[in-house]
Amino acid sequence: MAVMVRENRGRAAELLTVRQVLDELGGISRRTFYRWRELRLAPPCIRLPNGELRVRRDVLNDWLEERAEGASS
């Protein structure tokens, strides 16, 4: 289940669970995702007070665009 939070400008930002991010990335394993986090290759995450991680939808989309083949640097 995605969670919505308010951004500074009043827009709602969708927060994705790790499972949702894994699915968006074509079903990569949880282990791969956490390894990417260790290597600082994963999209930036938000750690909630309960310890769970969330990724903002817009941050994930930007992260994917930066990695697209042929993307300008």
C-alpha positions in Angstrom: 0.0 0.0 0.0 1.4 3.4 -1.0 1.2 6.2 1.5 0.6 9.8 0.6 2.5 12.7 2.3 2.3 16.4 1.8 5.2 18.1 0.0 6.2 21.7 0.9 4.2 23.1 -2.0 1.0 21.4 -0.9 1.2 18.5 -3.5 0.8 15.0 -2.3 3.9 12.8 -2.7 3.4 9.0 -3.0 5.6 6.9 -0.8 6.4 3.5 -2.0 7.3 0.4 0.1 10.4 -1.5 -0.7 8.2 -4.3 -2.1 6.6 -1.8 -4.5 10.0 -0.5 -5.6 11.3 -4.0 -6.2 8.2 -4.7 -8.4 8.7 -1.4 -10.3 12.3 -2.4 -10.9 11.2 -5.6 -12.6 11.2 -7.9 -9.6 14.8 -7.5 -8.4 15.5 -9.3 -5.1 15.3 -7.6 -1.7 18.9 -8.6 -1.2 20.0 -6.8 -4.4 18.1 -3.7 -3.3 19.8 -3.6 0.1 23.2 -4.3 -1.5 22.6 -1.3 -3.8 21.8 0.8 -0.7 25.1 -0.3 0.9 26.9 0.8 -2.3 24.8 4.0 -2.5 23.4 2.9 -5.9 19.8 2.6 -4.8 17.3 5.5 -4.9 17.3 7.7 -1.8 15.0 6.3 0.9 13.1 7.7 3.8 13.3 5.8 7.1 10.1 5.9 9.0 10.0 6.0 12.9 9.0 2.3 12.8 12.2 1.5 10.9 10.6 0.8 7.6 11.9 2.3 4.4 9.9 4.3 1.8 10.9 5.8 -1.5 9.1 8.8 -2.9 7.5 8.1 -6.3 9.0 11.2 -7.9 12.5 10.4 -6.5 12.3 6.8 -8.0 11.2 8.2 -11.3 14.1 10.7 -11.4 16.5 8.0 -10.4 15.3 5.8 -13.2 15.6 8.6 -15.7 19.1 9.3 -14.7 20.0 5.6 -15.4 18.3 5.4 -18.8 20.5 4.4 -21.7 21.4 7.5 -23.7 20.6 9.8 -20.8 22.7 13.0 -21.0 25.1 13.5 -18.1 
